[in-house]
Amino acid sequence: MLLVADAVTLTVLALDQAFSDFEGVVTWLSGAESDREEVHQATGMIMMQLGVSVEEALLRLRARAFTQGRTATQVARAIIERTIDLRDD
């Protein structure tokens, strides 16, 4: 499942480079890999809060980032700081 998510991520990044006129197309992806520790910590918190697998938790974090036009790291920080609670979804 994560391999598919990574493949989609790389495809979207390539499309963003190809169509650079469309600003913000992948805002939610930029920096997603730069702070892995925070993303992993938030993923663990989501797993415990929702009782889901690690894959599901990471997908939910990425989905929230996508829908809010934020990076995965920004959403992870908000989850760690408890300003976002995915139980409300």
C-alpha positions as CSV (number, residue, x, y, z in Angstrom):
1,M,0.0,0.0,0.0
2,L,2.8,2.4,0.9
3,L,4.6,1.6,-2.4
4,V,1.5,2.7,-4.3
5,A,1.3,5.9,-2.2
6,D,4.9,6.7,-2.9
7,A,4.4,6.0,-6.6
8,V,1.4,8.4,-6.7
9,T,3.5,11.0,-4.8
10,L,6.3,10.8,-7.3
11,T,3.9,11.1,-10.2
12,V,2.2,14.2,-8.7
13,L,5.6,15.8,-8.1
14,A,6.6,15.1,-11.7
15,L,3.3,16.6,-12.9
16,D,3.9,19.7,-10.8
17,Q,7.3,20.2,-12.4
18,A,5.8,19.7,-15.8
19,F,3.0,22.2,-15.2
20,S,4.7,24.7,-13.0
21,D,2.2,27.4,-14.0
22,F,-0.3,25.8,-11.6
23,E,1.0,27.0,-8.3
24,G,0.1,25.1,-5.2
25,V,-0.8,21.8,-7.0
26,V,1.3,19.8,-4.6
27,T,1.5,22.2,-1.6
28,W,0.3,19.3,0.6
29,L,3.3,17.2,-0.5
30,S,6.2,19.7,-0.2
31,G,8.3,18.9,2.8
32,A,6.5,15.6,3.4
33,E,9.8,13.7,3.7
34,S,11.8,16.4,5.4
35,D,10.6,15.8,9.0
36,R,9.9,12.1,9.1
37,E,10.1,12.0,12.9
38,E,7.1,14.3,13.3
39,V,5.1,12.4,10.6
40,H,5.9,9.1,12.3
41,Q,5.0,10.4,15.8
42,A,1.7,11.8,14.5
43,T,1.0,8.5,12.6
44,G,1.4,6.6,15.9
45,M,-0.9,9.0,17.6
46,I,-3.5,8.5,14.9
47,M,-3.1,4.7,15.2
48,M,-3.9,4.8,18.9
49,Q,-6.7,7.3,18.6
50,L,-8.6,5.6,15.8
51,G,-7.4,2.0,16.3
52,V,-6.2,1.7,12.7
53,S,-3.1,0.2,11.1
54,V,0.0,2.3,10.4
55,E,-0.9,2.3,6.7
56,E,-4.4,3.7,7.4
57,A,-3.1,6.2,9.8
58,L,-0.5,7.6,7.4
59,L,-3.1,7.7,4.6
60,R,-5.4,9.7,6.9
61,L,-2.6,12.1,7.7
62,R,-1.8,12.6,4.0
63,A,-5.5,12.9,3.1
64,R,-5.9,15.7,5.7
65,A,-2.9,17.5,4.3
66,F,-4.3,17.2,0.8
67,T,-7.7,18.5,1.7
68,Q,-6.4,21.4,3.7
69,G,-3.7,22.3,1.1
70,R,-1.0,21.9,3.8
71,T,2.1,19.7,4.0
72,A,2.1,16.4,5.8
73,T,4.6,17.9,8.2
74,Q,2.3,20.8,9.0
75,V,-0.6,18.4,9.7
76,A,1.7,16.1,11.7
77,R,2.8,19.0,13.9
78,A,-0.8,20.1,14.5
79,I,-1.7,16.5,15.5
80,I,1.2,16.3,17.9
81,E,0.2,19.7,19.3
82,R,-3.3,18.4,19.6
83,T,-4.8,21.3,17.5
84,I,-6.1,18.7,15.0
85,D,-8.0,15.6,16.1
86,L,-8.8,13.1,13.4
87,R,-11.5,11.5,15.6
88,D,-13.7,14.4,14.6
89,D,-13.7,13.2,10.9
